[in-house]
């Protein structure tokens, strides 16, 4: 586990069929620590998670990112939150907090509904009104599978076989440009630490031929 920004930690793993990093995040918030899409850590990393207690909530951004949430839930007795339209596809995992567009999670994170890859995919916006670091950095956005950072330094969509509705996803992604953000944290691939909104706008304009800019 490494700290990449004050109060924001990441760790991850790789799989043979996905040649990019699979990242989990631990977010220290005023109400406690929130984990996002957590893969299992190395055994030696558990003390670092223990030091972040209380771990109050696990957020899953999509059906394919349940990863090792059950392991963390058992160890820390946390609640699990996920998009309300994703609940059936996350079964048998029990979701304690169904999320809708605009919901405020743990007093700091806004849910963004991004259907297309799957029905209930969500992104997380660190609301600057409730998160000082996001305010200081010009906004922080975290995405699960809506966009990936592969190859490193570039943005992409996940492979077509994993997309339920590519056209709907492209439409959903335009919504991201309604938010102000400078940092983009990605659960798949390499994050973008600066000028992220302009990079997203450039990618979407190339992808869709749209005219909406940052």
LOBAKE-131648 format. One line per field, with one value per atom (N, C-alpha, C): residue number from 1; atom name; x, y, z. Coordinates in steps of 0.1 Angstrom, whole numbers, plus 2048, in hexadecimal, padded with zeros to 3 digits. Layout:
<rs>
num <- (NUM / ...)
atome <- (CA / ...)
c1 <- (X / ...)
c2 <- (Y / ...)
c3 <- (Z / ...)
</rs>
This chain:
<rs>
num <- (1 / 1 / 1 / 2 / 2 / 2 / 3 / 3 / 3 / 4 / 4 / 4 / 5 / 5 / 5 / 6 / 6 / 6 / 7 / 7 / 7 / 8 / 8 / 8 / 9 / 9 / 9 / 10 / 10 / 10 / 11 / 11 / 11 / 12 / 12 / 12 / 13 / 13 / 13 / 14 / 14 / 14 / 15 / 15 / 15 / 16 / 16 / 16 / 17 / 17 / 17 / 18 / 18 / 18 / 19 / 19 / 19 / 20 / 20 / 20 / 21 / 21 / 21 / 22 / 22 / 22 / 23 / 23 / 23 / 24 / 24 / 24 / 25 / 25 / 25 / 26 / 26 / 26 / 27 / 27 / 27 / 28 / 28 / 28 / 29 / 29 / 29 / 30 / 30 / 30 / 31 / 31 / 31 / 32 / 32 / 32 / 33 / 33 / 33 / 34 / 34 / 34 / 35 / 35 / 35 / 36 / 36 / 36 / 37 / 37 / 37 / 38 / 38 / 38 / 39 / 39 / 39 / 40 / 40 / 40 / 41 / 41 / 41 / 42 / 42 / 42 / 43 / 43 / 43 / 44 / 44 / 44 / 45 / 45 / 45 / 46 / 46 / 46 / 47 / 47 / 47 / 48 / 48 / 48 / 49 / 49 / 49 / 50 / 50 / 50 / 51 / 51 / 51 / 52 / 52 / 52 / 53 / 53 / 53 / 54 / 54 / 54 / 55 / 55 / 55 / 56 / 56 / 56 / 57 / 57 / 57 / 58 / 58 / 58 / 59 / 59 / 59 / 60 / 60 / 60 / 61 / 61 / 61 / 62 / 62 / 62 / 63 / 63 / 63 / 64 / 64 / 64 / 65 / 65 / 65 / 66 / 66 / 66 / 67 / 67 / 67 / 68 / 68 / 68 / 69 / 69 / 69 / 70 / 70 / 70 / 71 / 71 / 71 / 72 / 72 / 72 / 73 / 73 / 73 / 74 / 74 / 74 / 75 / 75 / 75 / 76 / 76 / 76 / 77 / 77 / 77 / 78 / 78 / 78 / 79 / 79 / 79 / 80 / 80 / 80 / 81 / 81 / 81 / 82 / 82 / 82 / 83 / 83 / 83 / 84 / 84 / 84 / 85 / 85 / 85 / 86 / 86 / 86 / 87 / 87 / 87 / 88 / 88 / 88 / 89 / 89 / 89 / 90 / 90 / 90 / 91 / 91 / 91 / 92 / 92 / 92 / 93 / 93 / 93 / 94 / 94 / 94 / 95 / 95 / 95 / 96 / 96 / 96 / 97 / 97 / 97 / 98 / 98 / 98 / 99 / 99 / 99 / 100 / 100 / 100 / 101 / 101 / 101 / 102 / 102 / 102 / 103 / 103 / 103 / 104 / 104 / 104 / 105 / 105 / 105 / 106 / 106 / 106 / 107 / 107 / 107 / 108 / 108 / 108 / 109 / 109 / 109 / 110 / 110 / 110 / 111 / 111 / 111 / 112 / 112 / 112 / 113 / 113 / 113 / 114 / 114 / 114 / 115 / 115 / 115 / 116 / 116 / 116 / 117 / 117 / 117 / 118 / 118 / 118 / 119 / 119 / 119 / 120 / 120 / 120 / 121 / 121 / 121 / 122 / 122 / 122 / 123 / 123 / 123 / 124 / 124 / 124 / 125 / 125 / 125 / 126 / 126 / 126 / 127 / 127 / 127 / 128 / 128 / 128 / 129 / 129 / 129 / 130 / 130 / 130 / 131 / 131 / 131 / 132 / 132 / 132 / 133 / 133 / 133 / 134 / 134 / 134 / 135 / 135 / 135 / 136 / 136 / 136 / 137 / 137 / 137 / 138 / 138 / 138 / 139 / 139 / 139 / 140 / 140 / 140 / 141 / 141 / 141 / 142 / 142 / 142 / 143 / 143 / 143 / 144 / 144 / 144 / 145 / 145 / 145 / 146 / 146 / 146 / 147 / 147 / 147 / 148 / 148 / 148 / 149 / 149 / 149 / 150 / 150 / 150 / 151 / 151 / 151 / 152 / 152 / 152 / 153 / 153 / 153 / 154 / 154 / 154 / 155 / 155 / 155 / 156 / 156 / 156 / 157 / 157 / 157 / 158 / 158 / 158 / 159 / 159 / 159 / 160 / 160 / 160 / 161 / 161 / 161 / 162 / 162 / 162 / 163 / 163 / 163 / 164 / 164 / 164 / 165 / 165 / 165 / 166 / 166 / 166 / 167 / 167 / 167 / 168 / 168 / 168 / 169 / 169 / 169 / 170 / 170 / 170 / 171 / 171 / 171 / 172 / 172 / 172 / 173 / 173 / 173 / 174 / 174 / 174 / 175 / 175 / 175 / 176 / 176 / 176 / 177 / 177 / 177 / 178 / 178 / 178 / 179 / 179 / 179 / 180 / 180 / 180 / 181 / 181 / 181 / 182 / 182 / 182 / 183 / 183 / 183 / 184 / 184 / 184 / 185 / 185 / 185 / 186 / 186 / 186 / 187 / 187 / 187 / 188 / 188 / 188 / 189 / 189 / 189 / 190 / 190 / 190 / 191 / 191 / 191 / 192 / 192 / 192 / 193 / 193 / 193 / 194 / 194 / 194 / 195 / 195 / 195 / 196 / 196 / 196 / 197 / 197 / 197 / 198 / 198 / 198 / 199 / 199 / 199 / 200 / 200 / 200 / 201 / 201 / 201 / 202 / 202 / 202 / 203 / 203 / 203 / 204 / 204 / 204 / 205 / 205 / 205 / 206 / 206 / 206 / 207 / 207 / 207 / 208 / 208 / 208 / 209 / 209 / 209 / 210 / 210 / 210 / 211 / 211 / 211 / 212 / 212 / 212 / 213 / 213 / 213 / 214 / 214 / 214)
atome <- (N / CA / C / N / CA / C / N / CA / C / N / CA / C / N / CA / C / N / CA / C / N / CA / C / N / CA / C / N / CA / C / N / CA / C / N / CA / C / N / CA / C / N / CA / C / N / CA / C / N / CA / C / N / CA / C / N / CA / C / N / CA / C / N / CA / C / N / CA / C / N / CA / C / N / CA / C / N / CA / C / N / CA / C / N / CA / C / N / CA / C / N / CA / C / N / CA / C / N / CA / C / N / CA / C / N / CA / C / N / CA / C / N / CA / C / N / CA / C / N / CA / C / N / CA / C / N / CA / C / N / CA / C / N / CA / C / N / CA / C / N / CA / C / N / CA / C / N / CA / C / N / CA / C / N / CA / C / N / CA / C / N / CA / C / N / CA / C / N / CA / C / N / CA / C / N / CA / C / N / CA / C / N / CA / C / N / CA / C / N / CA / C / N / CA / C / N / CA / C / N / CA / C / N / CA / C / N / CA / C / N / CA / C / N / CA / C / N / CA / C / N / CA / C / N / CA / C / N / CA / C / N / CA / C / N / CA / C / N / CA / C / N / CA / C / N / CA / C / N / CA / C / N / CA / C / N / CA / C / N / CA / C / N / CA / C / N / CA / C / N / CA / C / N / CA / C / N / CA / C / N / CA / C / N / CA / C / N / CA / C / N / CA / C / N / CA / C / N / CA / C / N / CA / C / N / CA / C / N / CA / C / N / CA / C / N / CA / C / N / CA / C / N / CA / C / N / CA / C / N / CA / C / N / CA / C / N / CA / C / N / CA / C / N / CA / C / N / CA / C / N / CA / C / N / CA / C / N / CA / C / N / CA / C / N / CA / C / N / CA / C / N / CA / C / N / CA / C / N / CA / C / N / CA / C / N / CA / C / N / CA / C / N / CA / C / N / CA / C / N / CA / C / N / CA / C / N / CA / C / N / CA / C / N / CA / C / N / CA / C / N / CA / C / N / CA / C / N / CA / C / N / CA / C / N / CA / C / N / CA / C / N / CA / C / N / CA / C / N / CA / C / N / CA / C / N / CA / C / N / CA / C / N / CA / C / N / CA / C / N / CA / C / N / CA / C / N / CA / C / N / CA / C / N / CA / C / N / CA / C / N / CA / C / N / CA / C / N / CA / C / N / CA / C / N / CA / C / N / CA / C / N / CA / C / N / CA / C / N / CA / C / N / CA / C / N / CA / C / N / CA / C / N / CA / C / N / CA / C / N / CA / C / N / CA / C / N / CA / C / N / CA / C / N / CA / C / N / CA / C / N / CA / C / N / CA / C / N / CA / C / N / CA / C / N / CA / C / N / CA / C / N / CA / C / N / CA / C / N / CA / C / N / CA / C / N / CA / C / N / CA / C / N / CA / C / N / CA / C / N / CA / C / N / CA / C / N / CA / C / N / CA / C / N / CA / C / N / CA / C / N / CA / C / N / CA / C / N / CA / C / N / CA / C / N / CA / C / N / CA / C / N / CA / C / N / CA / C / N / CA / C / N / CA / C / N / CA / C / N / CA / C / N / CA / C / N / CA / C / N / CA / C / N / CA / C / N / CA / C / N / CA / C / N / CA / C / N / CA / C / N / CA / C / N / CA / C / N / CA / C / N / CA / C / N / CA / C / N / CA / C / N / CA / C / N / CA / C / N / CA / C / N / CA / C / N / CA / C / N / CA / C / N / CA / C / N / CA / C)
c1 <- (808 / 800 / 809 / 805 / 80C / 803 / 807 / 7FF / 803 / 7F9 / 7FB / 7F7 / 7EE / 7EA / 7E7 / 7E7 / 7E4 / 7D6 / 7D6 / 7CA / 7C5 / 7CC / 7C8 / 7D3 / 7D0 / 7D9 / 7D5 / 7DE / 7DB / 7E3 / 7DE / 7E5 / 7DF / 7E5 / 7DF / 7E6 / 7E2 / 7E7 / 7E5 / 7EA / 7E8 / 7E3 / 7DC / 7D8 / 7DC / 7DE / 7E4 / 7DB / 7CD / 7C4 / 7C2 / 7C8 / 7C6 / 7D4 / 7DB / 7E9 / 7EA / 7E3 / 7E4 / 7E1 / 7E5 / 7E4 / 7D5 / 7D1 / 7C4 / 7C5 / 7C0 / 7C3 / 7B7 / 7BA / 7B0 / 7B4 / 7AA / 7AD / 7A8 / 7B0 / 7AB / 7AB / 7A0 / 79E / 79B / 7A4 / 7A1 / 799 / 78D / 783 / 780 / 779 / 776 / 76D / 765 / 75C / 763 / 76F / 776 / 77C / 782 / 788 / 77F / 77F / 777 / 780 / 77D / 784 / 77C / 783 / 77D / 783 / 77A / 77E / 78A / 78A / 796 / 79A / 7A6 / 7AC / 7B3 / 7B5 / 7BC / 7CA / 7CE / 7DC / 7E5 / 7F2 / 7FC / 7FA / 7FE / 7FC / 803 / 80F / 816 / 810 / 806 / 800 / 7F4 / 7EF / 7E3 / 7E5 / 7F1 / 7F3 / 7F1 / 7F4 / 7F1 / 7E3 / 7DA / 7CC / 7C7 / 7CC / 7C8 / 7CA / 7D5 / 7D8 / 7CF / 7C7 / 7BD / 7B0 / 7AE / 7A1 / 79D / 78F / 785 / 783 / 782 / 77E / 76F / 768 / 759 / 751 / 757 / 74F / 758 / 753 / 759 / 750 / 755 / 74D / 752 / 749 / 74C / 746 / 74F / 74A / 743 / 744 / 73D / 73D / 736 / 734 / 741 / 74B / 757 / 762 / 75F / 769 / 765 / 75E / 75C / 769 / 772 / 77F / 77F / 786 / 787 / 77F / 774 / 76C / 768 / 764 / 75F / 76A / 776 / 781 / 782 / 782 / 783 / 776 / 76B / 75E / 75F / 764 / 764 / 76E / 77A / 784 / 780 / 77A / 777 / 768 / 760 / 751 / 74C / 74F / 74B / 73E / 738 / 72D / 732 / 72A / 72E / 724 / 729 / 720 / 723 / 719 / 71B / 70F / 710 / 705 / 6F8 / 6ED / 6E1 / 6DD / 6E1 / 6DE / 6E8 / 6F1 / 6FB / 6F9 / 6EF / 6EE / 6EC / 6E3 / 6E0 / 6ED / 6F5 / 701 / 70D / 70B / 715 / 711 / 705 / 701 / 70B / 70E / 707 / 70C / 716 / 71B / 70F / 70E / 703 / 708 / 700 / 703 / 6FA / 701 / 6FA / 6F5 / 6FB / 6F8 / 6F7 / 6EB / 6EA / 6EB / 6F3 / 6F6 / 6EF / 6EB / 6E4 / 6ED / 6EA / 6F0 / 6F0 / 6FB / 6FC / 6FC / 6FB / 6FC / 709 / 709 / 715 / 719 / 725 / 729 / 734 / 733 / 73D / 73F / 736 / 737 / 740 / 745 / 74F / 74E / 749 / 74A / 73C / 73B / 72F / 72F / 724 / 722 / 71E / 725 / 721 / 71D / 711 / 70C / 711 / 718 / 71F / 71B / 70F / 70B / 711 / 712 / 717 / 720 / 72A / 733 / 72A / 723 / 719 / 70E / 702 / 6F7 / 6FA / 702 / 703 / 711 / 719 / 727 / 726 / 72F / 72F / 73E / 73F / 74B / 74A / 755 / 755 / 75C / 754 / 75A / 75C / 768 / 76C / 766 / 75B / 753 / 75C / 760 / 769 / 762 / 755 / 74F / 750 / 754 / 755 / 762 / 76B / 779 / 783 / 78B / 794 / 79F / 7A4 / 7AF / 7AA / 79E / 798 / 797 / 792 / 791 / 79E / 7A9 / 7B6 / 7BC / 7B9 / 7C0 / 7B8 / 7AC / 7A4 / 79A / 798 / 78F / 795 / 78F / 794 / 789 / 78B / 781 / 787 / 77F / 783 / 77A / 77F / 777 / 77B / 771 / 774 / 777 / 76D / 76F / 76A / 765 / 760 / 76B / 777 / 783 / 78E / 798 / 7A4 / 7B0 / 7BB / 7C7 / 7D1 / 7CF / 7D8 / 7D7 / 7E3 / 7F1 / 7F4 / 7FE / 801 / 802 / 7FB / 7FB / 7F0 / 7E8 / 7DD / 7D0 / 7C5 / 7B8 / 7B2 / 7A9 / 7A3 / 796 / 78E / 783 / 788 / 781 / 784 / 780 / 786 / 783 / 774 / 770 / 762 / 75A / 760 / 758 / 753 / 758 / 754 / 74A / 747 / 73E / 730 / 726 / 718 / 713 / 716 / 710 / 71B / 724 / 72E / 729 / 71E / 719 / 713 / 70D / 708 / 714 / 71E / 72A / 730 / 731 / 737 / 72E / 721 / 718 / 71A / 71B / 71C / 729 / 733 / 740 / 741 / 738 / 737 / 734 / 72D / 728 / 734 / 73F / 74B / 750 / 74D / 752 / 74A / 73F / 737 / 73E / 748 / 74F / 75C / 761 / 76E / 778 / 782 / 78C / 799 / 7A3 / 7B1 / 7B8 / 7B4 / 7BA / 7B0 / 7B4 / 7AC / 7B2 / 7AC / 7B0 / 7A9 / 7B0 / 7AA / 7AD / 7A2 / 7A3 / 7AA / 7AA / 7B1 / 7BB / 7C7 / 7D2 / 7D7 / 7DE / 7E6 / 7DD / 7DD / 7D5 / 7DC / 7D5 / 7D9 / 7DA / 7E6 / 7E7 / 7E5 / 7E4 / 7E2 / 7DC / 7D5 / 7CE / 7C5 / 7BF / 7B7 / 7AB / 7A4 / 797 / 79A / 7A5 / 7A8 / 7AB / 7B2 / 7B5 / 7A9 / 7A0 / 793 / 78B / 78A / 783 / 789 / 797 / 79D / 79A / 79B / 797 / 789 / 780 / 772 / 76F / 775 / 773 / 778 / 783 / 788 / 780 / 77A / 772 / 764 / 75E / 750 / 74F / 759 / 758 / 74F / 74E / 746 / 74D / 745 / 74B / 74C / 748 / 748 / 757 / 75C / 76A / 76A / 777 / 779 / 779)
c2 <- (7F4 / 800 / 80C / 816 / 823 / 82F / 839 / 846 / 84E / 851 / 859 / 867 / 86A / 878 / 878 / 883 / 883 / 87C / 872 / 86B / 861 / 85F / 856 / 84C / 83F / 834 / 82B / 824 / 81A / 80E / 803 / 7F6 / 7EE / 7E4 / 7DD / 7D0 / 7CB / 7BE / 7BE / 7B3 / 7B1 / 7A3 / 7A1 / 794 / 792 / 785 / 782 / 787 / 787 / 78B / 79A / 7A1 / 7B0 / 7B6 / 7BA / 7BE / 7CD / 7D0 / 7DD / 7DC / 7E6 / 7E5 / 7E5 / 7DE / 7DE / 7E4 / 7F0 / 7F8 / 7F9 / 7F7 / 7FB / 808 / 80E / 81B / 81B / 821 / 824 / 833 / 838 / 847 / 84A / 852 / 856 / 863 / 861 / 86C / 870 / 87B / 87F / 874 / 86D / 863 / 855 / 853 / 847 / 843 / 838 / 834 / 82C / 830 / 829 / 822 / 815 / 80E / 80D / 80E / 80E / 802 / 7F9 / 7EE / 7E6 / 7E1 / 7DC / 7CE / 7CD / 7BF / 7BB / 7AE / 7A9 / 7AF / 7B3 / 7B8 / 7AC / 7AF / 7A5 / 7A4 / 798 / 796 / 7A0 / 7A5 / 7AF / 7BC / 7BF / 7CC / 7CE / 7C3 / 7C4 / 7CE / 7CF / 7D9 / 7E7 / 7EA / 7F7 / 7FA / 7F0 / 7F2 / 7F4 / 7EC / 7ED / 7FB / 801 / 80F / 819 / 816 / 81F / 81E / 815 / 813 / 820 / 822 / 819 / 81A / 80E / 80D / 80B / 815 / 815 / 810 / 812 / 80F / 809 / 800 / 7FB / 7FF / 806 / 80A / 802 / 7FC / 7F4 / 7FC / 7FF / 807 / 7FF / 7F2 / 7EA / 7DB / 7D3 / 7C5 / 7BD / 7C2 / 7BA / 7BF / 7C8 / 7CD / 7C9 / 7BF / 7BA / 7B5 / 7B0 / 7AC / 7A5 / 7AA / 7A3 / 7AB / 7B1 / 7B9 / 7B1 / 7A4 / 79C / 79A / 799 / 797 / 7A3 / 7AF / 7BB / 7BD / 7BA / 7BB / 7B2 / 7A6 / 79D / 7A2 / 7A7 / 7AC / 7B8 / 7C2 / 7CF / 7D2 / 7C8 / 7C9 / 7D6 / 7D8 / 7E4 / 7E3 / 7EE / 7EF / 7EE / 7E9 / 7E9 / 7F2 / 7FA / 803 / 800 / 801 / 800 / 806 / 808 / 80E / 805 / 80C / 804 / 7FB / 7FF / 7F7 / 7EB / 7EA / 7E0 / 7D5 / 7D7 / 7CE / 7BF / 7BC / 7AF / 7A8 / 7AF / 7A9 / 7A8 / 7AD / 7AB / 7A0 / 79B / 790 / 784 / 77C / 77C / 786 / 78F / 799 / 7A2 / 7A5 / 7AD / 7BC / 7C4 / 7D2 / 7DA / 7E0 / 7E7 / 7F5 / 7FB / 809 / 80A / 809 / 80B / 81A / 81D / 82B / 82F / 83C / 842 / 84E / 853 / 85F / 86B / 870 / 87C / 879 / 86C / 869 / 86D / 872 / 875 / 86A / 864 / 858 / 85C / 858 / 85A / 869 / 871 / 880 / 887 / 880 / 887 / 883 / 877 / 872 / 872 / 878 / 878 / 86C / 865 / 85A / 860 / 85B / 85F / 852 / 851 / 845 / 845 / 83B / 83A / 82D / 82B / 81E / 81D / 810 / 80D / 801 / 802 / 7F6 / 7EB / 7F0 / 7E8 / 7F1 / 7EC / 7F5 / 7FF / 7FB / 803 / 808 / 808 / 80E / 81C / 81F / 82C / 831 / 83E / 845 / 84D / 851 / 859 / 866 / 871 / 87E / 883 / 887 / 88C / 89B / 89C / 8A9 / 8B4 / 8BE / 8C8 / 8CF / 8D0 / 8D6 / 8CE / 8C1 / 8B8 / 8B2 / 8B5 / 8AE / 8B9 / 8BC / 8C8 / 8C5 / 8B9 / 8B6 / 8B7 / 8B2 / 8B4 / 8C2 / 8CA / 8D9 / 8DF / 8DB / 8E1 / 8DD / 8D1 / 8CB / 8CE / 8D4 / 8D7 / 8CC / 8C2 / 8B8 / 8AA / 8A0 / 892 / 889 / 881 / 878 / 86A / 860 / 852 / 849 / 841 / 839 / 82A / 821 / 813 / 80E / 80A / 805 / 80E / 81A / 823 / 827 / 82A / 82C / 825 / 821 / 81B / 822 / 821 / 828 / 81E / 81A / 810 / 812 / 814 / 813 / 81E / 81D / 828 / 836 / 83F / 84D / 84F / 845 / 847 / 842 / 846 / 841 / 838 / 82F / 825 / 820 / 819 / 811 / 803 / 7FC / 7EE / 7E6 / 7DA / 7D3 / 7D1 / 7D2 / 7D1 / 7C5 / 7B9 / 7AE / 7B1 / 7BB / 7BE / 7CA / 7CF / 7DB / 7D6 / 7D9 / 7D6 / 7DE / 7EB / 7F5 / 800 / 7FE / 808 / 815 / 816 / 824 / 82B / 824 / 82A / 82E / 826 / 82A / 837 / 838 / 844 / 850 / 84E / 859 / 85C / 852 / 854 / 85C / 859 / 85F / 86E / 873 / 882 / 889 / 882 / 888 / 88C / 885 / 888 / 897 / 89C / 8A9 / 8B4 / 8B0 / 8B9 / 8BC / 8B4 / 8B6 / 8BC / 8C3 / 8C9 / 8C0 / 8BB / 8B2 / 8B4 / 8B2 / 8B3 / 8A6 / 89E / 891 / 886 / 87C / 870 / 864 / 85D / 851 / 845 / 83B / 830 / 823 / 81B / 80E / 804 / 806 / 7FE / 807 / 803 / 80B / 816 / 81F / 82A / 837 / 83C / 849 / 855 / 860 / 86C / 877 / 87B / 883 / 892 / 897 / 8A5 / 8A7 / 8B3 / 8B6 / 8AB / 8A4 / 898 / 89B / 8A6 / 8A9 / 8AB / 8B3 / 8B5 / 8A8 / 89F / 892 / 88A / 88A / 883 / 889 / 896 / 89D / 89A / 89A / 896 / 888 / 87F / 871 / 86F / 876 / 874 / 87B / 886 / 88C / 883 / 87D / 874 / 867 / 863 / 857 / 859 / 864 / 867 / 871 / 879 / 884 / 88F / 890 / 89A / 8A7 / 8B1 / 8BF / 8C4 / 8BD / 8C2 / 8C2 / 8CC / 8CD / 8D1 / 8D0 / 8D4 / 8E3)
c3 <- (800 / 800 / 800 / 7F8 / 7F8 / 7F9 / 7FF / 7FF / 7F3 / 7EB / 7DF / 7E0 / 7EA / 7ED / 7FC / 803 / 811 / 814 / 81B / 81F / 814 / 809 / 7FE / 7FC / 7FE / 7FD / 7F2 / 7EB / 7E1 / 7E2 / 7DE / 7DD / 7D2 / 7CD / 7C2 / 7BE / 7B3 / 7AE / 79F / 798 / 78A / 787 / 77C / 778 / 76A / 766 / 759 / 74E / 750 / 745 / 745 / 74E / 74E / 750 / 746 / 747 / 74B / 756 / 75C / 76B / 773 / 781 / 785 / 78F / 795 / 7A3 / 7A4 / 7B0 / 7B9 / 7C6 / 7D0 / 7D7 / 7DD / 7E4 / 7F2 / 7FB / 809 / 80B / 80E / 80F / 81E / 824 / 832 / 831 / 837 / 837 / 845 / 848 / 855 / 85D / 855 / 85B / 85D / 858 / 858 / 84B / 84A / 83D / 834 / 827 / 81D / 814 / 811 / 807 / 7FA / 7EE / 7E1 / 7D9 / 7D5 / 7CC / 7D2 / 7DE / 7E4 / 7E0 / 7DA / 7D8 / 7E5 / 7E6 / 7F2 / 7F3 / 7FF / 800 / 803 / 802 / 807 / 816 / 81B / 82A / 832 / 82D / 835 / 835 / 82C / 82B / 835 / 83B / 844 / 84F / 856 / 860 / 85B / 84E / 849 / 848 / 845 / 845 / 853 / 85C / 86A / 870 / 86B / 870 / 86A / 860 / 85A / 860 / 86A / 871 / 878 / 879 / 874 / 865 / 85F / 851 / 851 / 84C / 84E / 842 / 836 / 82A / 81F / 817 / 80B / 7FF / 7F6 / 7EA / 7DE / 7D7 / 7CB / 7BF / 7B5 / 7AA / 7A0 / 79F / 795 / 799 / 791 / 794 / 793 / 78C / 78A / 794 / 79D / 7A7 / 7B5 / 7B7 / 7C5 / 7CB / 7C2 / 7C5 / 7D3 / 7DD / 7EA / 7F5 / 7F1 / 7FA / 806 / 804 / 80F / 819 / 815 / 81E / 828 / 822 / 82A / 833 / 82D / 835 / 841 / 840 / 84B / 856 / 851 / 85B / 862 / 85B / 861 / 863 / 860 / 862 / 85C / 850 / 849 / 841 / 83E / 834 / 826 / 81D / 80F / 807 / 7FF / 7F6 / 7E8 / 7DF / 7D1 / 7CA / 7BD / 7B5 / 7B6 / 7B7 / 7B9 / 7AE / 7A1 / 796 / 794 / 79D / 79C / 7A6 / 7AF / 7BA / 7B6 / 7AD / 7A9 / 7A4 / 79D / 797 / 7A1 / 7AD / 7B7 / 7C1 / 7BF / 7C8 / 7C6 / 7D1 / 7DE / 7E8 / 7E4 / 7ED / 7F1 / 7FE / 803 / 803 / 7FD / 7FC / 806 / 80F / 81A / 816 / 80C / 808 / 7F9 / 7F4 / 7E5 / 7E2 / 7D7 / 7D4 / 7C7 / 7C8 / 7BC / 7B8 / 7AC / 7A7 / 7B1 / 7B5 / 7BD / 7CC / 7D0 / 7DE / 7E4 / 7F0 / 7F7 / 800 / 7FE / 806 / 810 / 81C / 827 / 828 / 825 / 827 / 81D / 813 / 80A / 7FB / 7F8 / 7EA / 7E4 / 7D8 / 7D0 / 7C6 / 7C6 / 7BC / 7AF / 7A4 / 797 / 78F / 78B / 784 / 776 / 772 / 765 / 75E / 75A / 754 / 746 / 742 / 734 / 735 / 73D / 73F / 746 / 750 / 757 / 75C / 760 / 763 / 76F / 779 / 785 / 788 / 77E / 780 / 786 / 78F / 795 / 795 / 795 / 797 / 7A5 / 7AA / 7B7 / 7B5 / 7B9 / 7B8 / 7C6 / 7C9 / 7D6 / 7D7 / 7DD / 7DC / 7E3 / 7DC / 7E2 / 7EE / 7EE / 7FA / 806 / 805 / 810 / 812 / 808 / 809 / 806 / 810 / 80E / 804 / 804 / 7FA / 7EC / 7E9 / 7DC / 7D8 / 7E2 / 7DF / 7DC / 7E4 / 7E2 / 7D4 / 7D0 / 7C4 / 7B7 / 7B8 / 7AD / 7A9 / 7B3 / 7B1 / 7AE / 7B4 / 7B3 / 7AF / 7A5 / 7A0 / 7A0 / 7A4 / 7A4 / 79C / 793 / 78A / 78B / 78A / 78A / 77D / 775 / 767 / 75D / 760 / 756 / 74D / 752 / 74A / 751 / 749 / 74E / 749 / 751 / 74E / 748 / 73B / 735 / 726 / 71F / 725 / 72E / 737 / 741 / 73A / 740 / 73B / 731 / 72E / 724 / 72A / 724 / 729 / 71E / 723 / 71A / 720 / 718 / 71D / 720 / 728 / 72A / 71D / 71B / 70F / 70D / 700 / 6FC / 702 / 704 / 709 / 717 / 71E / 72C / 72C / 721 / 720 / 71C / 725 / 722 / 716 / 716 / 70D / 70A / 701 / 6FE / 6FB / 6F3 / 6F0 / 6FC / 705 / 712 / 71A / 71B / 723 / 71E / 711 / 70B / 70F / 70E / 712 / 721 / 72A / 738 / 73B / 734 / 738 / 735 / 72C / 72A / 737 / 740 / 74D / 755 / 754 / 75C / 75A / 74E / 74B / 752 / 758 / 760 / 76E / 771 / 77E / 77C / 786 / 786 / 78D / 786 / 78C / 785 / 78D / 788 / 789 / 793 / 795 / 792 / 78B / 787 / 78D / 796 / 79C / 795 / 791 / 789 / 790 / 791 / 797 / 78E / 781 / 777 / 76F / 770 / 769 / 771 / 76A / 770 / 771 / 77D / 77F / 779 / 778 / 772 / 77D / 781 / 78D / 78B / 77E / 77B / 76E / 76C / 760 / 75A / 764 / 760 / 758 / 75B / 754 / 745 / 743 / 735 / 72D / 734 / 72E / 72B / 735 / 733 / 727 / 727 / 71C / 70E / 70E / 701 / 6FD / 706 / 703 / 6FF / 706 / 702 / 6F4 / 6F2 / 6E5 / 6D9 / 6DC / 6D2 / 6D0 / 6DC / 6DC / 6D5 / 6D8 / 6D4 / 6C9 / 6C7 / 6BD / 6C2 / 6D0 / 6D6 / 6D6 / 6DA / 6DB / 6E9 / 6F3 / 701 / 705 / 70B / 70F / 71E / 723 / 731 / 733)
</rs>
